[in-house]
Amino acid sequence: MLIKTLNIDKDKAKPVVIEFNSLLDNLRERDLSEATINTINGKIERLNSLPPDSNLQHKKIRAAKNDILKHLEKEYRLVSQHYYTSLGLPLGMTAIGIPIGVVIYLLTGNIAFIAIGLPVGMAIGSFFGASLDKRAEKEGRVLNFIEK
């Protein structure tokens, strides 16, 4: 079974439509189950049935894209490019950087040193995320699609 085409005027929601079509093009090259293709086609049919002048087109397309990406990540472990880096950066800042800053504050007694931990955590999180991205690419789990 083939993945259907999104038939929405590109002038109305151009960047979102181009991004969504890029995702669909990439998925057509993948070996997906019948159930997944049916799920994606159902979302495309709902998007195609929206009125052309609907203000909801932009939001609905973005929501459908996010639902598809979540499903692919859950079922096939497929991720967009730089997925883990974008998760690792804020996680490193909050889970690693702030505790490092608090420890430095407790050792020095100067509260200004709490902020020192943030860039350290950011660097650690980025490095960890980038290494996971490289591993996912080696395993062929990265979609040739950059999420904006």
N, CA, C and O atoms as a MOPAC input file, in Angstrom:
PM7 MOZYME 1SCF
protein

 N      0.83900 1    -1.17400 1     0.00000 1
 C      0.00000 1     0.00000 1     0.00000 1
 C      0.88600 1     1.24100 1     0.00000 1
 O      1.93200 1     1.25800 1     0.64900 1
 N      0.48300 1     2.25500 1    -0.70700 1
 C      1.25600 1     3.47700 1    -0.82500 1
 C      0.74100 1     4.56200 1     0.10400 1
 O     -0.44000 1     4.60300 1     0.44900 1
 N      1.64500 1     5.43200 1     0.49700 1
 C      1.26600 1     6.58900 1     1.29700 1
 C      0.67000 1     7.63700 1     0.36400 1
 O      1.23800 1     7.95000 1    -0.68200 1
 N     -0.47700 1     8.17100 1     0.75700 1
 C     -1.17800 1     9.14300 1    -0.08200 1
 C     -0.43700 1    10.47300 1    -0.12800 1
 O      0.54600 1    10.67800 1     0.58400 1
 N     -0.92900 1    11.37500 1    -0.98200 1
 C     -0.32300 1    12.68900 1    -1.16200 1
 C     -1.17100 1    13.74400 1    -0.46900 1
 O     -2.39900 1    13.66000 1    -0.46300 1
 N     -0.51800 1    14.72400 1     0.10700 1
 C     -1.20900 1    15.85200 1     0.71600 1
 C     -1.60300 1    16.82900 1    -0.37900 1
 O     -0.73900 1    17.34900 1    -1.08600 1
 N     -2.89600 1    17.08200 1    -0.52700 1
 C     -3.40000 1    17.96900 1    -1.57700 1
 C     -3.89300 1    19.27800 1    -0.97500 1
 O     -5.09300 1    19.54900 1    -0.95200 1
 N     -2.96900 1    20.07400 1    -0.49700 1
 C     -3.29700 1    21.37400 1     0.09000 1
 C     -2.50600 1    22.43300 1    -0.65300 1
 O     -1.34200 1    22.23000 1    -0.99900 1
 N     -3.14700 1    23.56000 1    -0.89300 1
 C     -2.51000 1    24.66400 1    -1.59900 1
 C     -1.26700 1    25.10500 1    -0.83200 1
 O     -1.35300 1    25.47900 1     0.33800 1
 N     -0.13300 1    25.05900 1    -1.48300 1
 C      1.13100 1    25.38200 1    -0.82900 1
 C      1.26300 1    26.85900 1    -0.48900 1
 O      2.07500 1    27.21900 1     0.36400 1
 N      0.49400 1    27.71300 1    -1.12700 1
 C      0.61000 1    29.13700 1    -0.84700 1
 C      0.04600 1    29.49300 1     0.52000 1
 O      0.51200 1    30.43800 1     1.15500 1
 N     -0.94900 1    28.74800 1     0.97600 1
 C     -1.62200 1    29.06300 1     2.23700 1
 C     -0.71400 1    28.78800 1     3.44000 1
 O     -0.57000 1    29.64200 1     4.31400 1
 N     -0.12300 1    27.64300 1     3.48600 1
 C      0.71700 1    27.24500 1     4.62600 1
 C      2.02700 1    26.67100 1     4.10200 1
 O      2.41000 1    25.55800 1     4.46400 1
 N      2.69900 1    27.41200 1     3.27100 1
 C      3.81700 1    26.91400 1     2.48700 1
 C      4.91200 1    26.18000 1     3.28300 1
 O      5.20000 1    25.02800 1     2.95700 1
 N      5.53200 1    26.77900 1     4.29900 1
 C      6.62900 1    26.06500 1     4.97500 1
 C      6.17700 1    24.76000 1     5.62700 1
 O      6.90200 1    23.76500 1     5.60000 1
 N      4.99300 1    24.76400 1     6.20600 1
 C      4.50600 1    23.57000 1     6.88600 1
 C      4.19000 1    22.47600 1     5.87400 1
 O      4.48100 1    21.30500 1     6.11600 1
 N      3.59700 1    22.84800 1     4.74300 1
 C      3.24600 1    21.86900 1     3.71000 1
 C      4.51200 1    21.27300 1     3.10800 1
 O      4.57800 1    20.06300 1     2.88900 1
 N      5.50400 1    22.09200 1     2.84100 1
 C      6.76800 1    21.59300 1     2.27400 1
 C      7.44300 1    20.63700 1     3.25700 1
 O      7.95000 1    19.58800 1     2.85800 1
 N      7.45100 1    20.99700 1     4.53600 1
 C      8.05300 1    20.14100 1     5.56200 1
 C      7.30700 1    18.80900 1     5.66400 1
 O      7.93000 1    17.75300 1     5.76900 1
 N      5.97000 1    18.86200 1     5.63400 1
 C      5.15000 1    17.65100 1     5.73700 1
 C      5.36300 1    16.75800 1     4.51300 1
 O      5.49700 1    15.54200 1     4.64600 1
 N      5.39500 1    17.36400 1     3.31700 1
 C      5.62600 1    16.58400 1     2.09500 1
 C      7.02400 1    15.96600 1     2.08400 1
 O      7.21300 1    14.86500 1     1.56800 1
 N      7.99200 1    16.66500 1     2.64600 1
 C      9.34400 1    16.12000 1     2.74700 1
 C      9.35300 1    14.87300 1     3.63200 1
 O     10.02100 1    13.88500 1     3.32700 1
 N      8.60400 1    14.93500 1     4.72900 1
 C      8.48000 1    13.76800 1     5.61200 1
 C      7.81000 1    12.61100 1     4.87600 1
 O      8.26700 1    11.47100 1     4.95900 1
 N      6.73000 1    12.90300 1     4.15900 1
 C      6.02300 1    11.84800 1     3.42500 1
 C      6.91000 1    11.22000 1     2.35500 1
 O      6.89800 1    10.00200 1     2.17800 1
 N      7.67600 1    12.04100 1     1.64300 1
 C      8.58600 1    11.51900 1     0.61800 1
 C      9.60200 1    10.56500 1     1.23900 1
 O      9.91500 1     9.51800 1     0.67300 1
 N     10.11100 1    10.94200 1     2.40900 1
 C     11.08100 1    10.08500 1     3.07400 1
 C     10.44400 1     8.78600 1     3.54300 1
 O     11.07700 1     7.73100 1     3.49200 1
 N      9.20000 1     8.85300 1     3.99700 1
 C      8.51500 1     7.64900 1     4.47900 1
 C      8.17400 1     6.69800 1     3.34400 1
 O      8.10500 1     5.48600 1     3.55200 1
 N      7.96100 1     7.22700 1     2.15000 1
 C      7.66000 1     6.36700 1     0.99800 1
 C      8.83500 1     5.45900 1     0.65600 1
 O      8.64600 1     4.40000 1     0.05700 1
 N     10.03500 1     5.85800 1     1.02900 1
 C     11.23500 1     5.06400 1     0.76100 1
 C     11.47800 1     3.99500 1     1.82400 1
 O     12.33700 1     3.13100 1     1.64900 1
 N     10.73000 1     4.05000 1     2.92000 1
 C     10.92400 1     3.12500 1     4.03500 1
 C      9.96700 1     1.94600 1     3.93400 1
 O      8.91500 1     2.03300 1     3.30000 1
 N     10.34200 1     0.86400 1     4.55600 1
 C      9.49500 1    -0.32200 1     4.61900 1
 C      8.65900 1    -0.24300 1     5.89400 1
 O      9.13300 1    -0.60200 1     6.97300 1
 N      7.42500 1     0.22300 1     5.77200 1
 C      6.54100 1     0.40900 1     6.91800 1
 C      5.43100 1    -0.63400 1     6.89500 1
 O      5.07900 1    -1.15900 1     5.83800 1
 N      4.89500 1    -0.92400 1     8.05200 1
 C      3.81700 1    -1.90500 1     8.14300 1
 C      2.52900 1    -1.33200 1     7.55900 1
 O      2.37400 1    -0.12100 1     7.39500 1
 N      1.62200 1    -2.23800 1     7.25700 1
 C      0.31700 1    -1.86700 1     6.70300 1
 C     -0.44800 1    -0.97100 1     7.68000 1
 O     -1.09200 1    -0.00600 1     7.26900 1
 N     -0.37500 1    -1.29200 1     8.96800 1
 C     -1.08400 1    -0.50800 1     9.98600 1
 C     -0.55000 1     0.91700 1    10.06400 1
 O     -1.32300 1     1.86600 1    10.19900 1
 N      0.76600 1     1.07100 1     9.98100 1
 C      1.36300 1     2.40300 1    10.02600 1
 C      0.96200 1     3.20600 1     8.79800 1
 O      0.61900 1     4.38300 1     8.91500 1
 N      1.00000 1     2.58900 1     7.63000 1
 C      0.60900 1     3.28900 1     6.40700 1
 C     -0.85900 1     3.69700 1     6.47800 1
 O     -1.21800 1     4.79300 1     6.04600 1
 N     -1.70600 1     2.82700 1     7.01700 1
 C     -3.12600 1     3.18300 1     7.17800 1
 C     -3.30500 1     4.35400 1     8.13400 1
 O     -4.14100 1     5.22600 1     7.89700 1
 N     -2.53000 1     4.38100 1     9.21000 1
 C     -2.59300 1     5.49700 1    10.15600 1
 C     -2.18800 1     6.79900 1     9.48300 1
 O     -2.85700 1     7.82000 1     9.64300 1
 N     -1.09800 1     6.76600 1     8.73500 1
 C     -0.61200 1     7.96900 1     8.04000 1
 C     -1.63000 1     8.41600 1     6.99600 1
 O     -1.93500 1     9.60400 1     6.89100 1
 N     -2.15800 1     7.46100 1     6.22000 1
 C     -3.14100 1     7.80900 1     5.19400 1
 C     -4.41200 1     8.40500 1     5.80600 1
 O     -5.01700 1     9.30000 1     5.21600 1
 N     -4.82100 1     7.92100 1     6.97600 1
 C     -5.98400 1     8.48000 1     7.65900 1
 C     -5.76700 1     9.93900 1     8.02900 1
 O     -6.66600 1    10.76900 1     7.89200 1
 N     -4.55900 1    10.23900 1     8.50200 1
 C     -4.23900 1    11.62800 1     8.84700 1
 C     -4.20700 1    12.50300 1     7.59500 1
 O     -4.67100 1    13.64300 1     7.62400 1
 N     -3.66300 1    11.97700 1     6.49900 1
 C     -3.61700 1    12.74400 1     5.25000 1
 C     -5.02500 1    12.99600 1     4.72300 1
 O     -5.32100 1    14.09300 1     4.25000 1
 N     -5.89100 1    11.99600 1     4.80000 1
 C     -7.27600 1    12.17600 1     4.33700 1
 C     -7.99100 1    13.25000 1     5.14500 1
 O     -8.73800 1    14.05600 1     4.59000 1
 N     -7.76200 1    13.26200 1     6.46700 1
 C     -8.38300 1    14.30300 1     7.29600 1
 C     -7.85400 1    15.68100 1     6.92600 1
 O     -8.61100 1    16.65100 1     6.89500 1
 N     -6.55100 1    15.77000 1     6.64600 1
 C     -5.98200 1    17.06100 1     6.24700 1
 C     -6.52400 1    17.50300 1     4.89000 1
 O     -6.81900 1    18.68100 1     4.69300 1
 N     -6.65400 1    16.56300 1     3.95500 1
 C     -7.16000 1    16.90200 1     2.62600 1
 C     -8.62400 1    17.33200 1     2.66600 1
 O     -9.07700 1    18.05800 1     1.78200 1
 N     -9.37000 1    16.89100 1     3.68400 1
 C    -10.78200 1    17.24500 1     3.76700 1
 C    -11.02100 1    18.59800 1     4.42800 1
 O    -12.16000 1    19.06200 1     4.47800 1
 N     -9.96700 1    19.24200 1     4.93600 1
 C    -10.13500 1    20.56900 1     5.53700 1
 C    -10.52100 1    21.57300 1     4.46100 1
 O    -10.05600 1    21.46700 1     3.32600 1
 N    -11.36900 1    22.55400 1     4.80000 1
 C    -11.69400 1    23.59200 1     3.83100 1
 C    -10.44100 1    24.38500 1     3.44100 1
 O     -9.58100 1    24.62700 1     4.28700 1
 N    -10.32900 1    24.79500 1     2.16600 1
 C     -9.10000 1    25.45800 1     1.71200 1
 C     -8.80800 1    26.77800 1     2.42700 1
 O     -7.64400 1    27.15900 1     2.55100 1
 N     -9.81600 1    27.46600 1     2.88700 1
 C     -9.57900 1    28.75400 1     3.53200 1
 C     -9.55900 1    28.64100 1     5.05500 1
 O     -9.66600 1    29.64200 1     5.76400 1
 N     -9.42300 1    27.43200 1     5.53900 1
 C     -9.44900 1    27.19000 1     6.98200 1
 C     -8.19300 1    27.74900 1     7.65300 1
 O     -7.07500 1    27.55900 1     7.17500 1
 N     -8.40800 1    28.43700 1     8.76300 1
 C     -7.27700 1    28.95300 1     9.53500 1
 C     -6.59900 1    27.83900 1    10.33000 1
 O     -5.49900 1    28.01300 1    10.85600 1
 N     -7.26700 1    26.70700 1    10.40700 1
 C     -6.72900 1    25.59300 1    11.17700 1
 C     -5.74500 1    24.73900 1    10.38500 1
 O     -5.09700 1    23.86300 1    10.95800 1
 N     -5.62200 1    24.97300 1     9.08900 1
 C     -4.74800 1    24.12800 1     8.26100 1
 C     -3.34100 1    24.04400 1     8.83000 1
 O     -2.78800 1    22.95500 1     8.98100 1
 N     -2.77200 1    25.18200 1     9.14200 1
 C     -1.39800 1    25.23700 1     9.64500 1
 C     -1.26400 1    24.40200 1    10.91800 1
 O     -0.33900 1    23.59800 1    11.03600 1
 N     -2.17500 1    24.58700 1    11.86600 1
 C     -2.11000 1    23.85800 1    13.13100 1
 C     -2.35700 1    22.37000 1    12.93500 1
 O     -1.68000 1    21.54100 1    13.54400 1
 N     -3.31200 1    22.03200 1    12.09800 1
 C     -3.65300 1    20.62300 1    11.87900 1
 C     -2.51500 1    19.87900 1    11.18600 1
 O     -2.22800 1    18.73000 1    11.52200 1
 N     -1.86200 1    20.53300 1    10.21300 1
 C     -0.73900 1    19.89800 1     9.51100 1
 C      0.40700 1    19.65800 1    10.48800 1
 O      1.00300 1    18.58100 1    10.50300 1
 N      0.71000 1    20.65900 1    11.29800 1
 C      1.79400 1    20.51800 1    12.27500 1
 C      1.46400 1    19.42300 1    13.29700 1
 O      2.33700 1    18.63900 1    13.67000 1
 N      0.20500 1    19.37100 1    13.74700 1
 C     -0.20200 1    18.34100 1    14.71200 1
 C     -0.11000 1    16.94500 1    14.09300 1
 O      0.34100 1    16.00300 1    14.74400 1
 N     -0.53900 1    16.81500 1    12.83100 1
 C     -0.45600 1    15.52000 1    12.14900 1
 C      1.00000 1    15.08800 1    11.98200 1
 O      1.32900 1    13.91700 1    12.16800 1
 N      1.86800 1    16.03300 1    11.63200 1
 C      3.29000 1    15.73100 1    11.48300 1
 C      3.87500 1    15.25000 1    12.80600 1
 O      4.62000 1    14.27100 1    12.83900 1
 N      3.54000 1    15.93600 1    13.89300 1
 C      4.04700 1    15.53200 1    15.20800 1
 C      3.51100 1    14.16900 1    15.61500 1
 O      4.24600 1    13.36600 1    16.19000 1
 N      2.23800 1    13.89100 1    15.32700 1
 C      1.66700 1    12.57700 1    15.64100 1
 C      2.37200 1    11.46700 1    14.86600 1
 O      2.66900 1    10.40800 1    15.41800 1
 N      2.63700 1    11.71700 1    13.58200 1
 C      3.32700 1    10.72300 1    12.75400 1
 C      4.74200 1    10.48100 1    13.28100 1
 O      5.18000 1     9.33500 1    13.38400 1
 N      5.46100 1    11.56700 1    13.61800 1
 C      6.82300 1    11.41100 1    14.12700 1
 C      6.84400 1    10.65900 1    15.45800 1
 O      7.72800 1     9.83200 1    15.68500 1
 N      5.88200 1    10.93500 1    16.33600 1
 C      5.81500 1    10.21200 1    17.61700 1
 C      5.55000 1     8.72600 1    17.37600 1
 O      6.15500 1     7.86500 1    18.01500 1
 N      4.63900 1     8.43900 1    16.44900 1
 C      4.32500 1     7.04100 1    16.12900 1
 C      5.55700 1     6.32300 1    15.57600 1
 O      5.84900 1     5.19600 1    15.97600 1
 N      6.27700 1     6.96900 1    14.66100 1
 C      7.46400 1     6.35800 1    14.06300 1
 C      8.56500 1     6.13600 1    15.10700 1
 O      9.27300 1     5.13000 1    15.06800 1
 N      8.70000 1     7.07500 1    16.03000 1
 C      9.72200 1     6.94100 1    17.05800 1
 C      9.35500 1     5.80600 1    18.01300 1
 O     10.22300 1     5.06500 1    18.47400 1
 N      8.08500 1     5.68300 1    18.29800 1
 C      7.62500 1     4.65400 1    19.22900 1
 C      7.67500 1     3.25200 1    18.60600 1
 O      8.13100 1     2.30500 1    19.24800 1
 N      7.21300 1     3.12100 1    17.37100 1
 C      7.11200 1     1.81400 1    16.72200 1
 C      8.41700 1     1.34200 1    16.07600 1
 O      8.76500 1     0.16500 1    16.16800 1
 N      9.13600 1     2.25600 1    15.42300 1
 C     10.31200 1     1.87400 1    14.63300 1
 C     11.61200 1     2.48400 1    15.14000 1
 O     12.68800 1     2.19100 1    14.61800 1
 N     11.50900 1     3.33200 1    16.15900 1
 C     12.66000 1     4.08200 1    16.67200 1
 C     13.27000 1     4.98800 1    15.60400 1
 O     14.46700 1     5.27100 1    15.63500 1
 N     12.45100 1     5.43900 1    14.66500 1
 C     12.91100 1     6.38000 1    13.65000 1
 C     12.83200 1     7.79400 1    14.22800 1
 O     11.84800 1     8.15500 1    14.87400 1
 N     13.86600 1     8.58000 1    13.99100 1
 C     13.90700 1     9.94000 1    14.52900 1
 C     14.31800 1    10.91100 1    13.43000 1
 O     14.91900 1    10.51300 1    12.43200 1
 N     13.99000 1    12.18800 1    13.61900 1
 C     14.42300 1    13.21000 1    12.67400 1
 C     15.88600 1    13.55200 1    12.95300 1
 O     16.43500 1    13.17000 1    13.98700 1
 N     16.50500 1    14.27100 1    12.02800 1
 C     17.90400 1    14.65000 1    12.20500 1
 C     18.03900 1    15.55300 1    13.42300 1
 O     17.17200 1    16.38900 1    13.67500 1
 N     19.10200 1    15.39500 1    14.16600 1
 C     19.42200 1    16.18300 1    15.36400 1
 C     18.38200 1    16.02800 1    16.46500 1
 O     18.25200 1    16.90700 1    17.31700 1
 N     17.64900 1    14.93900 1    16.46400 1
 C     16.60600 1    14.69200 1    17.46300 1
 C     17.20200 1    14.59600 1    18.86400 1
 O     16.74700 1    15.27600 1    19.78400 1
 N     18.20200 1    13.76400 1    19.02200 1
 C     18.77400 1    13.55100 1    20.34900 1
 C     19.56300 1    14.76300 1    20.83200 1
 O     19.60700 1    15.03100 1    22.03200 1
 N     20.18100 1    15.49400 1    19.91900 1
 C     20.88900 1    16.70500 1    20.31200 1
 C     19.91800 1    17.73500 1    20.86600 1
 O     20.20900 1    18.40200 1    21.85900 1
 N     18.76400 1    17.86100 1    20.22000 1
 C     17.78000 1    18.83200 1    20.69800 1
 C     17.17500 1    18.40500 1    22.03200 1
 O     16.70400 1    19.25800 1    22.78400 1
 N     17.17200 1    17.12500 1    22.34400 1
 C     16.72500 1    16.66400 1    23.66100 1
 C     17.84400 1    16.76500 1    24.69800 1
 O     17.59400 1    17.10100 1    25.85600 1
 N     19.06200 1    16.47700 1    24.28600 1
 C     20.18700 1    16.44900 1    25.21800 1
 C     20.59400 1    17.80800 1    25.73300 1
 O     21.02600 1    17.92600 1    26.87900 1
 N     20.46700 1    18.83500 1    24.91800 1
 C     20.89800 1    20.17200 1    25.31500 1
 C     20.12400 1    20.67500 1    26.53800 1
 O     20.75600 1    21.00000 1    27.54300 1
 N     18.78900 1    20.75700 1    26.50400 1
 C     18.09500 1    21.24300 1    27.70600 1
 C     18.17100 1    20.25900 1    28.87700 1
 O     18.18000 1    20.66700 1    30.03800 1
 N     18.22700 1    18.96200 1    28.56500 1
 C     18.34700 1    17.97400 1    29.62900 1
 C     19.68500 1    18.11800 1    30.34800 1
 O     19.75100 1    18.02700 1    31.57400 1
 N     20.73300 1    18.34100 1    29.59000 1
 C     22.05100 1    18.53900 1    30.19700 1
 C     22.09600 1    19.79700 1    31.05300 1
 O     22.70100 1    19.80500 1    32.12500 1
 N     21.45400 1    20.85500 1    30.57800 1
 C     21.44200 1    22.10200 1    31.35400 1
 C     20.72100 1    21.92000 1    32.68700 1
 O     21.18900 1    22.39600 1    33.72200 1
 N     19.57600 1    21.22600 1    32.66100 1
 C     18.77900 1    21.12100 1    33.87900 1
 C     19.21900 1    19.97400 1    34.78500 1
 O     19.30300 1    20.14600 1    36.00100 1
 N     19.50000 1    18.81400 1    34.21200 1
 C     19.80900 1    17.64600 1    35.04000 1
 C     21.27800 1    17.57900 1    35.45100 1
 O     21.61500 1    16.95300 1    36.45600 1
 N     22.14300 1    18.21800 1    34.68200 1
 C     23.58000 1    18.15400 1    34.99400 1
 C     24.11000 1    19.51800 1    35.39900 1
 O     24.81800 1    19.64500 1    36.39800 1
 N     23.76200 1    20.55100 1    34.61400 1
 C     24.33000 1    21.88300 1    34.83100 1
 C     23.92500 1    22.53400 1    36.13200 1
 O     24.77300 1    23.05900 1    36.85200 1
 N     22.64500 1    22.50800 1    36.44500 1
 C     22.18700 1    23.15500 1    37.67700 1
 C     22.77000 1    22.47000 1    38.91400 1
 O     23.23600 1    23.16400 1    39.81700 1
 N     22.76200 1    21.12200 1    38.99200 1
 C     23.40200 1    20.50200 1    40.16600 1
 C     24.89300 1    20.82600 1    40.28700 1
 O     25.39700 1    20.98900 1    41.39800 1
 N     25.59900 1    20.91900 1    39.16600 1
 C     27.02100 1    21.29400 1    39.22200 1
 C     27.15500 1    22.71000 1    39.77100 1
 O     28.01100 1    22.98000 1    40.61400 1
 N     26.29700 1    23.61600 1    39.28500 1
 C     26.32400 1    24.99200 1    39.78300 1
 C     26.00700 1    25.08200 1    41.26600 1
 O     26.62200 1    25.87100 1    41.98400 1
 N     25.06100 1    24.28700 1    41.73100 1
 C     24.71000 1    24.29400 1    43.16000 1
 C     25.88000 1    23.78600 1    43.99400 1
 O     26.16700 1    24.33300 1    45.05800 1
 N     26.55100 1    22.75100 1    43.52000 1
 C     27.72300 1    22.23700 1    44.25400 1
 C     28.81000 1    23.30600 1    44.33900 1
 O     29.40800 1    23.50400 1    45.39600 1
 N     29.06500 1    23.99400 1    43.22400 1
 C     30.08400 1    25.05800 1    43.23400 1
 C     29.65900 1    26.18000 1    44.18100 1
 O     30.48600 1    26.73800 1    44.90200 1
 N     28.36200 1    26.50800 1    44.17600 1
 C     27.85200 1    27.53000 1    45.09700 1
 C     28.06500 1    27.11400 1    46.55000 1
 O     28.49200 1    27.92000 1    47.37600 1
 N     27.76500 1    25.85100 1    46.85800 1
 C     27.92100 1    25.38200 1    48.22900 1
 C     29.39000 1    25.36600 1    48.66100 1
 O     29.70200 1    25.59900 1    49.82900 1
 N     30.28300 1    25.09000 1    47.71500 1
 C     31.71000 1    25.06300 1    48.04900 1
 C     32.27800 1    26.46400 1    48.22800 1
 O     33.12300 1    26.68800 1    49.09600 1
 N     31.81500 1    27.41200 1    47.40700 1
 C     32.39000 1    28.76100 1    47.43800 1
 C     31.57700 1    29.73800 1    48.27400 1
 O     32.12400 1    30.71000 1    48.79400 1
 N     30.27600 1    29.49200 1    48.41000 1
 C     29.42500 1    30.42300 1    49.13500 1
 C     28.98500 1    31.61100 1    48.30400 1
 O     28.33300 1    32.51700 1    48.82300 1
 N     29.33300 1    31.62700 1    47.00800 1
 C     28.95500 1    32.72800 1    46.11800 1
 C     27.86600 1    32.22000 1    45.17700 1
 O     28.10200 1    31.32200 1    44.36900 1
 N     26.67200 1    32.80200 1    45.28700 1
 C     25.52400 1    32.33000 1    44.51300 1
 C     25.69100 1    32.54700 1    43.00600 1
 O     24.99800 1    31.90800 1    42.21400 1
 N     26.57900 1    33.41900 1    42.61000 1
 C     26.80700 1    33.67900 1    41.18700 1
 C     27.35700 1    32.44400 1    40.46500 1
 O     27.24000 1    32.33300 1    39.24500 1
 N     27.94500 1    31.53600 1    41.20800 1
 C     28.53100 1    30.35000 1    40.58700 1
 C     27.50000 1    29.30100 1    40.17500 1
 O     27.85300 1    28.31400 1    39.52800 1
 N     26.23500 1    29.49900 1    40.53900 1
 C     25.19700 1    28.57300 1    40.07200 1
 C     25.12600 1    28.61000 1    38.55100 1
 O     24.90400 1    27.58300 1    37.90900 1
 N     25.31200 1    29.78600 1    37.98100 1
 C     25.22500 1    29.94400 1    36.52200 1
 C     26.38500 1    29.26700 1    35.79500 1
 O     26.27200 1    28.99100 1    34.60000 1
 N     27.47800 1    28.99600 1    36.46900 1
 C     28.62700 1    28.35700 1    35.82200 1
 C     28.28900 1    26.94300 1    35.37500 1
 O     28.83700 1    26.46000 1    34.38400 1
 N     27.40700 1    26.28500 1    36.08400 1
 C     27.06200 1    24.91800 1    35.73600 1
 C     26.24100 1    24.79800 1    34.46500 1
 O     26.27200 1    23.75500 1    33.81300 1
 N     25.50800 1    25.83800 1    34.09800 1
 C     24.64100 1    25.76000 1    32.91300 1
 C     25.40600 1    25.48700 1    31.61800 1
 O     25.04500 1    24.55600 1    30.89700 1
 N     26.44500 1    26.25800 1    31.29100 1
 C     27.15600 1    25.93500 1    30.04600 1
 C     27.87200 1    24.59100 1    30.09300 1
 O     28.03400 1    23.93800 1    29.06300 1
 N     28.30000 1    24.17500 1    31.28200 1
 C     28.93800 1    22.86000 1    31.41000 1
 C     27.91200 1    21.77100 1    31.09700 1
 O     28.19400 1    20.84400 1    30.33700 1
 N     26.72100 1    21.88800 1    31.68500 1
 C     25.65800 1    20.92400 1    31.42700 1
 C     25.20200 1    20.95800 1    29.98200 1
 O     24.88500 1    19.92400 1    29.39400 1
 N     25.17000 1    22.16300 1    29.41300 1
 C     24.77300 1    22.29900 1    28.00800 1
 C     25.77100 1    21.56400 1    27.10500 1
 O     25.37100 1    20.87100 1    26.16900 1
 N     27.04700 1    21.71600 1    27.38400 1
 C     28.07300 1    21.04300 1    26.57900 1
 C     27.98500 1    19.52600 1    26.73000 1
 O     28.09700 1    18.79300 1    25.74700 1
 N     27.78600 1    19.06200 1    27.95100 1
 C     27.68500 1    17.61500 1    28.17800 1
 C     26.45100 1    17.05600 1    27.48300 1
 O     26.52200 1    16.01200 1    26.83500 1
 N     25.31500 1    17.74700 1    27.61300 1
 C     24.07600 1    17.30500 1    26.97200 1
 C     24.17900 1    17.30000 1    25.45500 1
 O     23.69600 1    16.37600 1    24.80000 1
 N     24.80800 1    18.32900 1    24.89500 1
 C     24.99000 1    18.37800 1    23.44400 1
 C     25.88200 1    17.25600 1    22.95400 1
 O     25.59600 1    16.62700 1    21.93600 1
 N     26.96000 1    17.00500 1    23.67500 1
 C     27.87500 1    15.93200 1    23.30100 1
 C     27.17200 1    14.57800 1    23.36400 1
 O     27.30100 1    13.76400 1    22.44900 1
 N     26.43400 1    14.34100 1    24.43500 1
 C     25.72000 1    13.07900 1    24.59300 1
 C     24.65700 1    12.91500 1    23.50000 1
 O     24.52700 1    11.83800 1    22.91700 1
 N     23.89600 1    13.98800 1    23.22100 1
 C     22.88200 1    13.93800 1    22.17100 1
 C     23.48800 1    13.70300 1    20.80000 1
 O     22.94900 1    12.93400 1    20.00400 1
 N     24.60500 1    14.35700 1    20.51800 1
 C     25.26800 1    14.18300 1    19.22600 1
 C     25.77200 1    12.74400 1    19.06500 1
 O     25.71600 1    12.18800 1    17.96800 1
 N     26.25900 1    12.14600 1    20.14600 1
 C     26.73000 1    10.76100 1    20.04200 1
 C     25.55500 1     9.81600 1    19.79500 1
 O     25.69700 1     8.84600 1    19.05100 1
 N     24.39700 1    10.08200 1    20.40500 1
 C     23.21000 1     9.26400 1    20.13500 1
 C     22.72100 1     9.46500 1    18.70200 1
 O     22.26200 1     8.51800 1    18.06400 1
 N     22.81700 1    10.69500 1    18.19700 1
 C     22.43900 1    10.95800 1    16.80800 1
 C     23.33300 1    10.18300 1    15.84600 1
 O     22.84800 1     9.62900 1    14.85900 1
 N     24.63300 1    10.14100 1    16.12500 1
 C     25.55200 1     9.38900 1    15.26700 1
 C     25.24000 1     7.89200 1    15.30300 1
 O     25.30100 1     7.21600 1    14.27600 1
 N     24.91100 1     7.38400 1    16.47400 1
 C     24.57500 1     5.97100 1    16.59300 1
 C     23.29100 1     5.65900 1    15.81400 1
 O     23.20800 1     4.64400 1    15.12200 1
 N     22.30300 1     6.53100 1    15.93500 1
 C     21.04000 1     6.33000 1    15.20600 1
 C     21.28400 1     6.36600 1    13.70000 1
 O     20.66600 1     5.61100 1    12.95000 1
 N     22.17600 1     7.23600 1    13.26300 1
 C     22.48600 1     7.31600 1    11.82700 1
 C     23.18200 1     6.04700 1    11.34900 1
 O     22.89400 1     5.56200 1    10.25500 1
 N     24.08400 1     5.50800 1    12.14400 1
 C     24.75700 1     4.26300 1    11.77400 1
 C     23.76900 1     3.11400 1    11.67400 1
 O     23.92400 1     2.22800 1    10.83300 1
 N     22.74800 1     3.12500 1    12.53500 1
 C     21.73800 1     2.06800 1    12.53600 1
 C     20.65900 1     2.28800 1    11.48500 1
 O     19.77400 1     1.44900 1    11.31700 1
 N     20.72800 1     3.41800 1    10.77100 1
 C     19.75400 1     3.70400 1     9.72000 1
 C     18.38700 1     4.11600 1    10.24700 1
 O     17.37400 1     3.89200 1     9.58500 1
 N     18.35000 1     4.71200 1    11.42500 1
 C     17.08500 1     5.10100 1    12.03500 1
 C     16.76500 1     6.58900 1    11.88000 1
 O     15.78500 1     7.06900 1    12.45100 1
 N     17.57300 1     7.32100 1    11.11800 1
 C     17.37800 1     8.76300 1    10.99100 1
 C     16.61300 1     9.05100 1     9.70000 1
 O     16.99900 1     8.61500 1     8.61500 1
 N     15.52600 1     9.79400 1     9.84900 1
 C     14.76500 1    10.24900 1     8.68300 1
 C     15.51300 1    11.40100 1     8.03000 1
 O     16.04600 1    12.26900 1     8.72100 1
 N     15.55400 1    11.41400 1     6.73000 1
 C     16.22800 1    12.48800 1     6.00200 1
 C     15.29700 1    13.69100 1     5.96600 1
 O     14.77700 1    14.06700 1     4.91600 1
 N     15.10000 1    14.28200 1     7.13300 1
 C     14.11100 1    15.31500 1     7.30600 1
 C     14.47700 1    16.07900 1     8.56900 1
 O     14.64700 1    15.48600 1     9.63400 1
 N     14.59800 1    17.39600 1     8.44700 1
 C     14.93100 1    18.21800 1     9.60400 1
 C     13.64700 1    18.85800 1    10.11400 1
 O     12.96200 1    19.58300 1     9.39200 1
 N     13.34200 1    18.57500 1    11.36300 1
 C     12.13500 1    19.13500 1    11.97300 1
 C     12.40600 1    20.57500 1    12.37200 1
 O     13.42400 1    20.87800 1    12.99400 1
 N     11.48400 1    21.45900 1    12.00700 1
 C     11.66700 1    22.88400 1    12.33900 1
 C     10.75200 1    23.28800 1    13.45300 1
 O     10.76100 1    24.44600 1    13.87000 1

